[in-house]
């Protein structure tokens, strides 16, 4: 799909609670896919700073 993964969809819309749930249940913070490429690109695309900070704290490159 357009977003690639459920994680990328949640990231691009700034849904921190969903991002936390997905990562706690094994989602790969460094997986590539969809329109944005990386998790950090998806989260930062619309300035979701709390989500970006969470990703960095959980090992996103």
N, C-alpha and C positions, 0 to 999 in steps of 0.2 A: 504494500500500500504506500501511500504518500509519505507516511511517517516512518515506515520501516518496522518499528517495534512499538509495543505499548509504552515502554520507557521513553522512547523519543517523543511520542505523542504527549505524554504527561509533562515532559521537560519543556517542550515548545510552548505549552500553555501555562507553565508555572505552577502546576499542581504538586506542591511539595509533599503533601501527605501521600499521594499516590506514588511519587518517586521514592519516598522512604520505604513504603510497603514493598515495591518491586525490588529494590536493592536488598532489603532485608531477606527477601525470598529468592535471591540468587541472580537477579538481573545483572548483566555485565556493564559496568560503568564506562568501559572503554570499547564497547561494541560499535562497529560502523554500520550505517544503514540509513535508508530513506533519504529525504530531501536535504537534511542538515549535515549528515556525515557523522560527526562525533556527538557524544552526550553534551559536552561543554558548548559546542556550537549551537545545539538545539536550545539549551537553557539560556544562553546569552543572547540569542537572536532577538528577543523582545525585552531584554534587561531584567531577567528573573534572578536577581543577585542572591537571594536566599538559597535558591536551588543550585546556583553555581557554587556557592560556598559549601553546601552540603556535598556536592559531587567531589570537590577538591578534598574535603575531609575524608571521603571514602575512596580515594585513590584514583580519581579521574585524571587523565593526562590531557 
